[in-house]
Each structure stands twice: as C-alpha cells, then as structure tokens.
Amino acid sequence: MRFDVLTLFPEMIETYCSFSILKRARDADLINVNTLNPRDFSLDKHKKVDDTPYGGGSGMVLAPQPFVDAWEAVGKCENSITVMLTPQGEPLNEKIVRELAGFDQIVMLCGHYEGFDERIRQIIKPREISVGDFVLTGGELPALCLMDAVSRKVEGTINSAHDDSHANGMLEYPHYTKPREYRGLLVPDVLLSGNHKEIEQYRREQSLIRTRERRPDLLG
Ligand SMILES: C[S@@+](CC[C@H](N)C(=O)[O-])C[C@H]1O[C@@H](n2cnc3c(N)ncnc32)[C@H](O)[C@@H]1O
C-alpha cells in the first residue's frame, strides 16, 4: 500500500510514521509513505500557497495552482484513489477504511487555514472524508488517522485485528494483564482458568454487553 500525502507540513506526517507499528510496516515495505509539499510547486515568486478570499471574510484560502500541480506530479498506479480531508466529507468509519484498503495507492490532500479553493475539488474530484463533526486546524491529523487505520488492514502489519472494536460490528471485550490484583481490583477468574472455550464465551458476552451499553446503534 502506497500513501502520498500532499501537505504544507510534511514533518508532521514523517514524524508520526517514524514510530511504532507504522515504522515497522515501512521498514518491512508493507507500506510506503511519501510526502509532497505544494509549496514546492508554487509558481509565485515568494512560494505563496494561499491568498485572501474573494467576497471578503477572514482567513486565507489555499490557492488551486500549487495543489493541483503537486497532485498532478504524483505518479499514480491504476488502482489509486485521491482523498481530500475535510470536515465537509463523509464521516470516516470501519466500512470506509476497508474500502480504502482495497486500493494500492491513496493520495491525500491536507488542507489548512480556511481550506481549499473550490476549484481544487472540481479539478481533482477527490473522495471527501471527515474524521468527525468538529474542525481541526489542518488535515494532517485526519490523514494520519486514515493512514494508520488503513495500514492495520494491510496483511502483515499487525498480528491480529479480528477481535478489535468495529472489526465485526461490535466493541471489543475488556483486557487485563499482570498483576492479578491491582488496588484491590481482580482479574476475572475465567481468564486465569486456562479453559479456552469458557474464555472465548466470556469475551463474546463482554463484547455484547459493552456494545449494548456504549453503542447500541451498532447492534441495529
Ligand atoms: C480550519 S479547517 C477548514 C475548515 C473549513 N473552513 C470549513 O468550515 O469547512 C482546515 C483544514 O483542516 C482539515 N480538517 C479540519 N477539520 C477536519 C475534519 N473534521 N476532518 C477532516 N479534515 C479536517 C481540512 O483539511 C481543512 O481544509
């Protein structure tokens, strides 16, 4: 899986992808992360990437030329998709993550300031995705959320995700590790029993209880 991230702040992407599971996945060539800075494509003599909004108002709007040129410079494979991170997009969820994991390449457009000049949308025609009904200062955190979640679907990146919350439409059961007792709180006996069938049943029940309590909407 290849990720190409168009961002004015490539260090934010690079830093996150240099740790933990994403770093391991990169080192093992399971994922490939590239960044492009639209500023490097700006034809403005001061390398400007934004300007004041037509019609007035506060904030700066990302100009079309640097973003469209940067996007056109990305080498795209046949099975590629472009995603624009925007609070106006479809809310990201497990279904969308799975769909995106079916591509070989995801090109991501990260906005900043007031967001994108509308013509960037009209020319690139990206799939627009939001990470929730709130507004962040930039698209880098949303792009990282997407990249991280999709990377987990790439075979070999993690050992097992089939019990994870949302993988099968439910929330995951509670986890415990050593010590057996902590501040008077005990690990449930069944988890110490060594009886795999009972453990599996306990976990299934806990998963159902949790989902019913916290996210009844998932049960339909
Ligand atoms: C301050 S926001 C711009 C918001 C824009 N003025 C609006 O109201 O739709 C700057 C950038 O952050 C990113 N962003 C902010 N909130 C986001 C969200 N909930 N999901 C995805 N991207 C988001 C987008 O890339 C956006 O272009």
The ligand as a Gaussian input file, in Angstrom:
#p B3LYP/6-31G(d) Opt

LIG

0 1
 C       -9.727000      25.014000       9.673000
 S      -10.050000      23.708000       8.573000
 C      -11.049000      24.486000       7.358000
 C      -12.498000      24.333000       7.615000
 C      -13.377000      24.981000       6.553000
 N      -13.307000      26.406000       6.642000
 C      -14.817000      24.528000       6.776000
 O      -15.506000      25.146000       7.589000
 O      -15.244000      23.530000       6.171000
 C       -8.525000      23.483000       7.767000
 C       -8.275000      22.105000       7.198000
 O       -8.225000      21.176000       8.259000
 C       -8.681000      19.912000       7.818000
 N       -9.772000      19.476000       8.707000
 C      -10.285000      20.182000       9.714000
 N      -11.234000      19.509000      10.354000
 C      -11.328000      18.301000       9.756000
 C      -12.134000      17.156000       9.945000
 N      -13.061000      17.102000      10.905000
 N      -11.938000      16.097000       9.135000
 C      -11.025000      16.129000       8.147000
 N      -10.241000      17.214000       7.900000
 C      -10.378000      18.287000       8.690000
 C       -9.107000      20.075000       6.364000
 O       -8.074000      19.601000       5.518000
 C       -9.302000      21.567000       6.242000
 O       -9.098000      22.033000       4.922000

